[in-house]
Amino acid sequence: MTEHTDISGQNTVKLVLAWAFVGIPLTWGVLQTLANAMQLFQ
């Protein structure tokens, strides 16, 4: 079995910041790609 460790508040903040650092540009890129694709199919 694996040990269960609690995530401290500081680790939670780091985790959220890391996901935001990756997720925001990823979302922007996907939206830009979809917008350009819509222009192609008009």
mmCIF entry with sequence, helices, sheets and N, C-alpha, C, O atoms, coordinates in Angstrom:
data_MODEL
# 
_entry.id   MODEL 
# 
_entity.id                         1 
_entity.type                       polymer 
_entity.pdbx_number_of_molecules   1 
# 
_entity_poly.entity_id                      1 
_entity_poly.type                           'polypeptide(L)' 
_entity_poly.nstd_linkage                   no 
_entity_poly.nstd_monomer                   no 
_entity_poly.pdbx_seq_one_letter_code       MTEHTDISGQNTVKLVLAWAFVGIPLTWGVLQTLANAMQLFQ 
_entity_poly.pdbx_seq_one_letter_code_can   MTEHTDISGQNTVKLVLAWAFVGIPLTWGVLQTLANAMQLFQ 
_entity_poly.pdbx_strand_id                 A 
# 
loop_
_entity_poly_seq.entity_id 
_entity_poly_seq.num 
_entity_poly_seq.mon_id 
_entity_poly_seq.hetero 
1 1  MET n 
1 2  THR n 
1 3  GLU n 
1 4  HIS n 
1 5  THR n 
1 6  ASP n 
1 7  ILE n 
1 8  SER n 
1 9  GLY n 
1 10 GLN n 
1 11 ASN n 
1 12 THR n 
1 13 VAL n 
1 14 LYS n 
1 15 LEU n 
1 16 VAL n 
1 17 LEU n 
1 18 ALA n 
1 19 TRP n 
1 20 ALA n 
1 21 PHE n 
1 22 VAL n 
1 23 GLY n 
1 24 ILE n 
1 25 PRO n 
1 26 LEU n 
1 27 THR n 
1 28 TRP n 
1 29 GLY n 
1 30 VAL n 
1 31 LEU n 
1 32 GLN n 
1 33 THR n 
1 34 LEU n 
1 35 ALA n 
1 36 ASN n 
1 37 ALA n 
1 38 MET n 
1 39 GLN n 
1 40 LEU n 
1 41 PHE n 
1 42 GLN n 
# 
_struct_asym.id          A 
_struct_asym.entity_id   1 
# 
_struct_conf.conf_type_id            HELX_P 
_struct_conf.id                      HELX_P1 
_struct_conf.pdbx_PDB_helix_id       AA1 
_struct_conf.beg_label_comp_id       GLY 
_struct_conf.beg_label_asym_id       A 
_struct_conf.beg_label_seq_id        9 
_struct_conf.pdbx_beg_PDB_ins_code   ? 
_struct_conf.end_label_comp_id       LEU 
_struct_conf.end_label_asym_id       A 
_struct_conf.end_label_seq_id        40 
_struct_conf.pdbx_end_PDB_ins_code   ? 
_struct_conf.beg_auth_comp_id        GLY 
_struct_conf.beg_auth_asym_id        A 
_struct_conf.beg_auth_seq_id         9 
_struct_conf.end_auth_comp_id        LEU 
_struct_conf.end_auth_asym_id        A 
_struct_conf.end_auth_seq_id         40 
_struct_conf.pdbx_PDB_helix_class    1 
_struct_conf.details                 ? 
_struct_conf.pdbx_PDB_helix_length   32 
# 
_struct_conf_type.id          HELX_P 
_struct_conf_type.criteria    ? 
_struct_conf_type.reference   ? 
# 
loop_
_atom_site.group_PDB 
_atom_site.id 
_atom_site.type_symbol 
_atom_site.label_atom_id 
_atom_site.label_alt_id 
_atom_site.label_comp_id 
_atom_site.label_asym_id 
_atom_site.label_entity_id 
_atom_site.label_seq_id 
_atom_site.pdbx_PDB_ins_code 
_atom_site.Cartn_x 
_atom_site.Cartn_y 
_atom_site.Cartn_z 
_atom_site.occupancy 
_atom_site.B_iso_or_equiv 
_atom_site.pdbx_formal_charge 
_atom_site.auth_seq_id 
_atom_site.auth_comp_id 
_atom_site.auth_asym_id 
_atom_site.auth_atom_id 
_atom_site.pdbx_PDB_model_num 
ATOM 1   N N  . MET A 1 1  ? 0.829   -1.190 0.000   1.00 0.00 ? 1  MET A N  1 
ATOM 2   C CA . MET A 1 1  ? 0.000   0.000  0.000   1.00 0.00 ? 1  MET A CA 1 
ATOM 3   C C  . MET A 1 1  ? 0.872   1.251  0.000   1.00 0.00 ? 1  MET A C  1 
ATOM 4   O O  . MET A 1 1  ? 2.021   1.231  0.440   1.00 0.00 ? 1  MET A O  1 
ATOM 5   N N  . THR A 1 2  ? 0.314   2.300  -0.488  1.00 0.00 ? 2  THR A N  1 
ATOM 6   C CA . THR A 1 2  ? 1.041   3.568  -0.488  1.00 0.00 ? 2  THR A CA 1 
ATOM 7   C C  . THR A 1 2  ? 0.614   4.405  0.702   1.00 0.00 ? 2  THR A C  1 
ATOM 8   O O  . THR A 1 2  ? -0.513  4.300  1.187   1.00 0.00 ? 2  THR A O  1 
ATOM 9   N N  . GLU A 1 3  ? 1.525   5.228  1.157   1.00 0.00 ? 3  GLU A N  1 
ATOM 10  C CA . GLU A 1 3  ? 1.201   6.119  2.265   1.00 0.00 ? 3  GLU A CA 1 
ATOM 11  C C  . GLU A 1 3  ? 0.375   7.287  1.767   1.00 0.00 ? 3  GLU A C  1 
ATOM 12  O O  . GLU A 1 3  ? 0.596   7.787  0.664   1.00 0.00 ? 3  GLU A O  1 
ATOM 13  N N  . HIS A 1 4  ? -0.565  7.716  2.569   1.00 0.00 ? 4  HIS A N  1 
ATOM 14  C CA . HIS A 1 4  ? -1.367  8.887  2.234   1.00 0.00 ? 4  HIS A CA 1 
ATOM 15  C C  . HIS A 1 4  ? -0.740  10.093 2.912   1.00 0.00 ? 4  HIS A C  1 
ATOM 16  O O  . HIS A 1 4  ? -0.604  10.131 4.135   1.00 0.00 ? 4  HIS A O  1 
ATOM 17  N N  . THR A 1 5  ? -0.362  11.070 2.112   1.00 0.00 ? 5  THR A N  1 
ATOM 18  C CA . THR A 1 5  ? 0.203   12.287 2.693   1.00 0.00 ? 5  THR A CA 1 
ATOM 19  C C  . THR A 1 5  ? -0.709  13.454 2.372   1.00 0.00 ? 5  THR A C  1 
ATOM 20  O O  . THR A 1 5  ? -1.214  13.577 1.256   1.00 0.00 ? 5  THR A O  1 
ATOM 21  N N  . ASP A 1 6  ? -0.911  14.296 3.348   1.00 0.00 ? 6  ASP A N  1 
ATOM 22  C CA . ASP A 1 6  ? -1.743  15.481 3.152   1.00 0.00 ? 6  ASP A CA 1 
ATOM 23  C C  . ASP A 1 6  ? -0.968  16.535 2.385   1.00 0.00 ? 6  ASP A C  1 
ATOM 24  O O  . ASP A 1 6  ? 0.233   16.712 2.592   1.00 0.00 ? 6  ASP A O  1 
ATOM 25  N N  . ILE A 1 7  ? -1.657  17.227 1.505   1.00 0.00 ? 7  ILE A N  1 
ATOM 26  C CA . ILE A 1 7  ? -1.040  18.327 0.766   1.00 0.00 ? 7  ILE A CA 1 
ATOM 27  C C  . ILE A 1 7  ? -1.173  19.585 1.611   1.00 0.00 ? 7  ILE A C  1 
ATOM 28  O O  . ILE A 1 7  ? -2.276  19.965 2.005   1.00 0.00 ? 7  ILE A O  1 
ATOM 29  N N  . SER A 1 8  ? -0.061  20.217 1.883   1.00 0.00 ? 8  SER A N  1 
ATOM 30  C CA . SER A 1 8  ? -0.113  21.445 2.682   1.00 0.00 ? 8  SER A CA 1 
ATOM 31  C C  . SER A 1 8  ? -0.643  22.591 1.824   1.00 0.00 ? 8  SER A C  1 
ATOM 32  O O  . SER A 1 8  ? -0.734  22.479 0.602   1.00 0.00 ? 8  SER A O  1 
ATOM 33  N N  . GLY A 1 9  ? -0.986  23.678 2.477   1.00 0.00 ? 9  GLY A N  1 
ATOM 34  C CA . GLY A 1 9  ? -1.513  24.838 1.760   1.00 0.00 ? 9  GLY A CA 1 
ATOM 35  C C  . GLY A 1 9  ? -0.523  25.403 0.773   1.00 0.00 ? 9  GLY A C  1 
ATOM 36  O O  . GLY A 1 9  ? -0.909  25.845 -0.310  1.00 0.00 ? 9  GLY A O  1 
ATOM 37  N N  . GLN A 1 10 ? 0.757   25.397 1.130   1.00 0.00 ? 10 GLN A N  1 
ATOM 38  C CA . GLN A 1 10 ? 1.776   25.947 0.231   1.00 0.00 ? 10 GLN A CA 1 
ATOM 39  C C  . GLN A 1 10 ? 1.898   25.092 -1.030  1.00 0.00 ? 10 GLN A C  1 
ATOM 40  O O  . GLN A 1 10 ? 2.042   25.625 -2.130  1.00 0.00 ? 10 GLN A O  1 
ATOM 41  N N  . ASN A 1 11 ? 1.840   23.765 -0.871  1.00 0.00 ? 11 ASN A N  1 
ATOM 42  C CA . ASN A 1 11 ? 1.914   22.895 -2.040  1.00 0.00 ? 11 ASN A CA 1 
ATOM 43  C C  . ASN A 1 11 ? 0.691   23.063 -2.928  1.00 0.00 ? 11 ASN A C  1 
ATOM 44  O O  . ASN A 1 11 ? 0.794   22.964 -4.150  1.00 0.00 ? 11 ASN A O  1 
ATOM 45  N N  . THR A 1 12 ? -0.455  23.314 -2.329  1.00 0.00 ? 12 THR A N  1 
ATOM 46  C CA . THR A 1 12 ? -1.671  23.532 -3.106  1.00 0.00 ? 12 THR A CA 1 
ATOM 47  C C  . THR A 1 12 ? -1.538  24.794 -3.955  1.00 0.00 ? 12 THR A C  1 
ATOM 48  O O  . THR A 1 12 ? -1.931  24.803 -5.122  1.00 0.00 ? 12 THR A O  1 
ATOM 49  N N  . VAL A 1 13 ? -0.991  25.844 -3.379  1.00 0.00 ? 13 VAL A N  1 
ATOM 50  C CA . VAL A 1 13 ? -0.789  27.092 -4.123  1.00 0.00 ? 13 VAL A CA 1 
ATOM 51  C C  . VAL A 1 13 ? 0.176   26.855 -5.275  1.00 0.00 ? 13 VAL A C  1 
ATOM 52  O O  . VAL A 1 13 ? -0.067  27.318 -6.389  1.00 0.00 ? 13 VAL A O  1 
ATOM 53  N N  . LYS A 1 14 ? 1.262   26.145 -5.022  1.00 0.00 ? 14 LYS A N  1 
ATOM 54  C CA . LYS A 1 14 ? 2.232   25.848 -6.086  1.00 0.00 ? 14 LYS A CA 1 
ATOM 55  C C  . LYS A 1 14 ? 1.591   25.023 -7.194  1.00 0.00 ? 14 LYS A C  1 
ATOM 56  O O  . LYS A 1 14 ? 1.856   25.248 -8.375  1.00 0.00 ? 14 LYS A O  1 
ATOM 57  N N  . LEU A 1 15 ? 0.752   24.072 -6.815  1.00 0.00 ? 15 LEU A N  1 
ATOM 58  C CA . LEU A 1 15 ? 0.076   23.237 -7.797  1.00 0.00 ? 15 LEU A CA 1 
ATOM 59  C C  . LEU A 1 15 ? -0.865  24.060 -8.668  1.00 0.00 ? 15 LEU A C  1 
ATOM 60  O O  . LEU A 1 15 ? -0.891  23.888 -9.887  1.00 0.00 ? 15 LEU A O  1 
ATOM 61  N N  . VAL A 1 16 ? -1.631  24.943 -8.058  1.00 0.00 ? 16 VAL A N  1 
ATOM 62  C CA . VAL A 1 16 ? -2.554  25.803 -8.806  1.00 0.00 ? 16 VAL A CA 1 
ATOM 63  C C  . VAL A 1 16 ? -1.782  26.725 -9.743  1.00 0.00 ? 16 VAL A C  1 
ATOM 64  O O  . VAL A 1 16 ? -2.171  26.904 -10.897 1.00 0.00 ? 16 VAL A O  1 
ATOM 65  N N  . LEU A 1 17 ? -0.691  27.309 -9.256  1.00 0.00 ? 17 LEU A N  1 
ATOM 66  C CA . LEU A 1 17 ? 0.115   28.191 -10.106 1.00 0.00 ? 17 LEU A CA 1 
ATOM 67  C C  . LEU A 1 17 ? 0.736   27.430 -11.266 1.00 0.00 ? 17 LEU A C  1 
ATOM 68  O O  . LEU A 1 17 ? 0.802   27.950 -12.380 1.00 0.00 ? 17 LEU A O  1 
ATOM 69  N N  . ALA A 1 18 ? 1.189   26.215 -11.023 1.00 0.00 ? 18 ALA A N  1 
ATOM 70  C CA . ALA A 1 18 ? 1.781   25.415 -12.097 1.00 0.00 ? 18 ALA A CA 1 
ATOM 71  C C  . ALA A 1 18 ? 0.743   25.092 -13.168 1.00 0.00 ? 18 ALA A C  1 
ATOM 72  O O  . ALA A 1 18 ? 1.028   25.198 -14.361 1.00 0.00 ? 18 ALA A O  1 
ATOM 73  N N  . TRP A 1 19 ? -0.456  24.698 -12.749 1.00 0.00 ? 19 TRP A N  1 
ATOM 74  C CA . TRP A 1 19 ? -1.514  24.406 -13.721 1.00 0.00 ? 19 TRP A CA 1 
ATOM 75  C C  . TRP A 1 19 ? -1.926  25.660 -14.486 1.00 0.00 ? 19 TRP A C  1 
ATOM 76  O O  . TRP A 1 19 ? -2.200  25.590 -15.684 1.00 0.00 ? 19 TRP A O  1 
ATOM 77  N N  . ALA A 1 20 ? -1.972  26.805 -13.807 1.00 0.00 ? 20 ALA A N  1 
ATOM 78  C CA . ALA A 1 20 ? -2.316  28.057 -14.483 1.00 0.00 ? 20 ALA A CA 1 
ATOM 79  C C  . ALA A 1 20 ? -1.237  28.425 -15.493 1.00 0.00 ? 20 ALA A C  1 
ATOM 80  O O  . ALA A 1 20 ? -1.541  28.894 -16.589 1.00 0.00 ? 20 ALA A O  1 
ATOM 81  N N  . PHE A 1 21 ? 0.032   28.210 -15.121 1.00 0.00 ? 21 PHE A N  1 
ATOM 82  C CA . PHE A 1 21 ? 1.161   28.518 -16.003 1.00 0.00 ? 21 PHE A CA 1 
ATOM 83  C C  . PHE A 1 21 ? 1.073   27.719 -17.295 1.00 0.00 ? 21 PHE A C  1 
ATOM 84  O O  . PHE A 1 21 ? 1.459   28.212 -18.355 1.00 0.00 ? 21 PHE A O  1 
ATOM 85  N N  . VAL A 1 22 ? 0.575   26.500 -17.218 1.00 0.00 ? 22 VAL A N  1 
ATOM 86  C CA . VAL A 1 22 ? 0.438   25.644 -18.396 1.00 0.00 ? 22 VAL A CA 1 
ATOM 87  C C  . VAL A 1 22 ? -0.924  25.826 -19.052 1.00 0.00 ? 22 VAL A C  1 
ATOM 88  O O  . VAL A 1 22 ? -1.025  25.885 -20.277 1.00 0.00 ? 22 VAL A O  1 
ATOM 89  N N  . GLY A 1 23 ? -1.965  25.915 -18.242 1.00 0.00 ? 23 GLY A N  1 
ATOM 90  C CA . GLY A 1 23 ? -3.329  25.892 -18.760 1.00 0.00 ? 23 GLY A CA 1 
ATOM 91  C C  . GLY A 1 23 ? -3.752  27.147 -19.493 1.00 0.00 ? 23 GLY A C  1 
ATOM 92  O O  . GLY A 1 23 ? -4.477  27.068 -20.485 1.00 0.00 ? 23 GLY A O  1 
ATOM 93  N N  . ILE A 1 24 ? -3.313  28.311 -19.023 1.00 0.00 ? 24 ILE A N  1 
ATOM 94  C CA . ILE A 1 24 ? -3.732  29.561 -19.660 1.00 0.00 ? 24 ILE A CA 1 
ATOM 95  C C  . ILE A 1 24 ? -3.194  29.668 -21.089 1.00 0.00 ? 24 ILE A C  1 
ATOM 96  O O  . ILE A 1 24 ? -3.977  29.934 -22.000 1.00 0.00 ? 24 ILE A O  1 
ATOM 97  N N  . PRO A 1 25 ? -1.889  29.471 -21.325 1.00 0.00 ? 25 PRO A N  1 
ATOM 98  C CA . PRO A 1 25 ? -1.414  29.517 -22.718 1.00 0.00 ? 25 PRO A CA 1 
ATOM 99  C C  . PRO A 1 25 ? -2.002  28.402 -23.580 1.00 0.00 ? 25 PRO A C  1 
ATOM 100 O O  . PRO A 1 25 ? -2.248  28.600 -24.770 1.00 0.00 ? 25 PRO A O  1 
ATOM 101 N N  . LEU A 1 26 ? -2.228  27.227 -22.982 1.00 0.00 ? 26 LEU A N  1 
ATOM 102 C CA . LEU A 1 26 ? -2.822  26.127 -23.734 1.00 0.00 ? 26 LEU A CA 1 
ATOM 103 C C  . LEU A 1 26 ? -4.228  26.485 -24.189 1.00 0.00 ? 26 LEU A C  1 
ATOM 104 O O  . LEU A 1 26 ? -4.584  26.264 -25.347 1.00 0.00 ? 26 LEU A O  1 
ATOM 105 N N  . THR A 1 27 ? -5.027  27.036 -23.285 1.00 0.00 ? 27 THR A N  1 
ATOM 106 C CA . THR A 1 27 ? -6.388  27.451 -23.626 1.00 0.00 ? 27 THR A CA 1 
ATOM 107 C C  . THR A 1 27 ? -6.374  28.533 -24.689 1.00 0.00 ? 27 THR A C  1 
ATOM 108 O O  . THR A 1 27 ? -7.174  28.493 -25.624 1.00 0.00 ? 27 THR A O  1 
ATOM 109 N N  . TRP A 1 28 ? -5.474  29.501 -24.560 1.00 0.00 ? 28 TRP A N  1 
ATOM 110 C CA . TRP A 1 28 ? -5.349  30.570 -25.548 1.00 0.00 ? 28 TRP A CA 1 
ATOM 111 C C  . TRP A 1 28 ? -5.024  29.987 -26.925 1.00 0.00 ? 28 TRP A C  1 
ATOM 112 O O  . TRP A 1 28 ? -5.624  30.381 -27.924 1.00 0.00 ? 28 TRP A O  1 
ATOM 113 N N  . GLY A 1 29 ? -4.086  29.059 -26.977 1.00 0.00 ? 29 GLY A N  1 
ATOM 114 C CA . GLY A 1 29 ? -3.702  28.438 -28.245 1.00 0.00 ? 29 GLY A CA 1 
ATOM 115 C C  . GLY A 1 29 ? -4.842  27.670 -28.884 1.00 0.00 ? 29 GLY A C  1 
ATOM 116 O O  . GLY A 1 29 ? -5.041  27.744 -30.096 1.00 0.00 ? 29 GLY A O  1 
ATOM 117 N N  . VAL A 1 30 ? -5.588  26.936 -28.081 1.00 0.00 ? 30 VAL A N  1 
ATOM 118 C CA . VAL A 1 30 ? -6.724  26.178 -28.607 1.00 0.00 ? 30 VAL A CA 1 
ATOM 119 C C  . VAL A 1 30 ? -7.780  27.131 -29.154 1.00 0.00 ? 30 VAL A C  1 
ATOM 120 O O  . VAL A 1 30 ? -8.332  26.891 -30.227 1.00 0.00 ? 30 VAL A O  1 
ATOM 121 N N  . LEU A 1 31 ? -8.067  28.211 -28.427 1.00 0.00 ? 31 LEU A N  1 
ATOM 122 C CA . LEU A 1 31 ? -9.072  29.172 -28.893 1.00 0.00 ? 31 LEU A CA 1 
ATOM 123 C C  . LEU A 1 31 ? -8.625  29.855 -30.186 1.00 0.00 ? 31 LEU A C  1 
ATOM 124 O O  . LEU A 1 31 ? -9.436  30.049 -31.091 1.00 0.00 ? 31 LEU A O  1 
ATOM 125 N N  . GLN A 1 32 ? -7.356  30.218 -30.280 1.00 0.00 ? 32 GLN A N  1 
ATOM 126 C CA . GLN A 1 32 ? -6.840  30.846 -31.500 1.00 0.00 ? 32 GLN A CA 1 
ATOM 127 C C  . GLN A 1 32 ? -6.922  29.872 -32.678 1.00 0.00 ? 32 GLN A C  1 
ATOM 128 O O  . GLN A 1 32 ? -7.277  30.265 -33.789 1.00 0.00 ? 32 GLN A O  1 
ATOM 129 N N  . THR A 1 33 ? -6.597  28.615 -32.433 1.00 0.00 ? 33 THR A N  1 
ATOM 130 C CA . THR A 1 33 ? -6.668  27.602 -33.485 1.00 0.00 ? 33 THR A CA 1 
ATOM 131 C C  . THR A 1 33 ? -8.101  27.421 -33.964 1.00 0.00 ? 33 THR A C  1 
ATOM 132 O O  . THR A 1 33 ? -8.348  27.336 -35.167 1.00 0.00 ? 33 THR A O  1 
ATOM 133 N N  . LEU A 1 34 ? -9.041  27.361 -33.038 1.00 0.00 ? 34 LEU A N  1 
ATOM 134 C CA . LEU A 1 34 ? -10.446 27.218 -33.422 1.00 0.00 ? 34 LEU A CA 1 
ATOM 135 C C  . LEU A 1 34 ? -10.936 28.441 -34.194 1.00 0.00 ? 34 LEU A C  1 
ATOM 136 O O  . LEU A 1 34 ? -11.694 28.302 -35.155 1.00 0.00 ? 34 LEU A O  1 
ATOM 137 N N  . ALA A 1 35 ? -10.513 29.629 -33.785 1.00 0.00 ? 35 ALA A N  1 
ATOM 138 C CA . ALA A 1 35 ? -10.921 30.845 -34.490 1.00 0.00 ? 35 ALA A CA 1 
ATOM 139 C C  . ALA A 1 35 ? -10.377 30.837 -35.917 1.00 0.00 ? 35 ALA A C  1 
ATOM 140 O O  . ALA A 1 35 ? -11.090 31.197 -36.854 1.00 0.00 ? 35 ALA A O  1 
ATOM 141 N N  . ASN A 1 36 ? -9.126  30.432 -36.088 1.00 0.00 ? 36 ASN A N  1 
ATOM 142 C CA . ASN A 1 36 ? -8.549  30.370 -37.434 1.00 0.00 ? 36 ASN A CA 1 
ATOM 143 C C  . ASN A 1 36 ? -9.202  29.279 -38.270 1.00 0.00 ? 36 ASN A C  1 
ATOM 144 O O  . ASN A 1 36 ? -9.387  29.452 -39.474 1.00 0.00 ? 36 ASN A O  1 
ATOM 145 N N  . ALA A 1 37 ? -9.551  28.168 -37.653 1.00 0.00 ? 37 ALA A N  1 
ATOM 146 C CA . ALA A 1 37 ? -10.223 27.090 -38.377 1.00 0.00 ? 37 ALA A CA 1 
ATOM 147 C C  . ALA A 1 37 ? -11.608 27.531 -38.840 1.00 0.00 ? 37 ALA A C  1 
ATOM 148 O O  . ALA A 1 37 ? -12.039 27.166 -39.934 1.00 0.00 ? 37 ALA A O  1 
ATOM 149 N N  . MET A 1 38 ? -12.304 28.305 -38.024 1.00 0.00 ? 38 MET A N  1 
ATOM 150 C CA . MET A 1 38 ? -13.624 28.792 -38.422 1.00 0.00 ? 38 MET A CA 1 
ATOM 151 C C  . MET A 1 38 ? -13.525 29.703 -39.640 1.00 0.00 ? 38 MET A C  1 
ATOM 152 O O  . MET A 1 38 ? -14.408 29.689 -40.497 1.00 0.00 ? 38 MET A O  1 
ATOM 153 N N  . GLN A 1 39 ? -12.461 30.490 -39.723 1.00 0.00 ? 39 GLN A N  1 
ATOM 154 C CA . GLN A 1 39 ? -12.271 31.362 -40.881 1.00 0.00 ? 39 GLN A CA 1 
ATOM 155 C C  . GLN A 1 39 ? -12.042 30.543 -42.148 1.00 0.00 ? 39 GLN A C  1 
ATOM 156 O O  . GLN A 1 39 ? -12.472 30.945 -43.229 1.00 0.00 ? 39 GLN A O  1 
ATOM 157 N N  . LEU A 1 40 ? -11.375 29.409 -42.027 1.00 0.00 ? 40 LEU A N  1 
ATOM 158 C CA . LEU A 1 40 ? -11.110 28.572 -43.196 1.00 0.00 ? 40 LEU A CA 1 
ATOM 159 C C  . LEU A 1 40 ? -12.386 27.973 -43.768 1.00 0.00 ? 40 LEU A C  1 
ATOM 160 O O  . LEU A 1 40 ? -12.489 27.779 -44.980 1.00 0.00 ? 40 LEU A O  1 
ATOM 161 N N  . PHE A 1 41 ? -13.349 27.682 -42.919 1.00 0.00 ? 41 PHE A N  1 
ATOM 162 C CA . PHE A 1 41 ? -14.551 26.982 -43.363 1.00 0.00 ? 41 PHE A CA 1 
ATOM 163 C C  . PHE A 1 41 ? -15.720 27.911 -43.659 1.00 0.00 ? 41 PHE A C  1 
ATOM 164 O O  . PHE A 1 41 ? -16.851 27.448 -43.810 1.00 0.00 ? 41 PHE A O  1 
ATOM 165 N N  . GLN A 1 42 ? -15.467 29.203 -43.743 1.00 0.00 ? 42 GLN A N  1 
ATOM 166 C CA . GLN A 1 42 ? -16.555 30.122 -44.089 1.00 0.00 ? 42 GLN A CA 1 
ATOM 167 C C  . GLN A 1 42 ? -16.720 30.212 -45.588 1.00 0.00 ? 42 GLN A C  1 
ATOM 168 O O  . GLN A 1 42 ? -17.588 30.938 -46.071 1.00 0.00 ? 42 GLN A O  1 
# 
